[in-house]
Amino acid sequence: MNRQEVFEAWKRRKEQIEVCHDFSAEVMRCIRGNRPASRAPGWILIALNRIAVRPWAKAAMIVLGVSLGLARILLTLQLILFA
């Protein structure tokens, strides 16, 4: 199979997916009700909320996040430039 045939087969499979008849009504009911997401927060979010009670802990988390982001960018640049 070439790429076009694979793509066409994928499109045919996606067209067969059925959505229940009241899907849009359910979505609008959730939006109007302003219900929170049904997913419970993970243990990581609970731990971060407990840590973030102190202002210095919030600042430390922000600095850590920025540092990790910059490290990730630098590693990506190294891979691109020296590959």
N, C-alpha and C positions, 0 to 999 in steps of 0.2 A: 504494500500500500504506500502510495506517495503521501505527501503532507496534505494535499488538498482533499484526498479521500478520507484521511483520518479526521480532518477538520469537519467535513460534511457529516461523517458518522457521529461525531461529537455533537454537532448541531441537531441532528435528528434525535439523539438521546435526550438532549435538553428540552426539545419541544414536547416531549412526551410527559414531562413532569406536570402533574396536576396540582393545582392550588385549590383548597377548599372554597366553596362558594361564598362564605362569609369572612374571608381573610381580611379584606379591606375594612370591613365593619369592626372586626376585632382589633385591628391596628388603631383605628380611630377611637375606639372605646378606651384603649390603653393610653392614648395621647390625651384625650379629654379628662380621663380619670387621674392623669399625672401620677400613675402608679410607678414606683421605683422598679428597677429591674428585678426579676425574680431570682437572679443568681445571688447567692450569699457571698459576702466578701471573703477572700482567701485569707489564710493565716498570715501571709506576708503583709497584706494591707492592715490587718489588725495590729501586727507588731509595729509597723511604721506609724500608725496612728498613736500608739502608746509612746513611741520614742519621740514623736514630734510635738509632745506637750511642752517641752522646754524650747525657748527661742534659740539657744545655742545649738540644740540638736537639729532644729530645722535648718539652720545655717550650715551645719556640718553635712547634712544630707544633700543640700544643694551643691556645696563645694564638691562632694564626692561624686554626685551625678555629672557635674560639669567636667570633672577630671576624667571620669570614665568615658564620657563622650569625646573629649579631645584625644584621649589615648586611642580610641577606636578610629577616629579620623586619621591620626598619624599612622596607625598600622595599615589602614587602607591605602594611604598615599605611598607608604613604603612598598606595599605589594604591587601597586600600579607602576611606580617609578623604577623599581629594581627587579622586576619579574623578567 
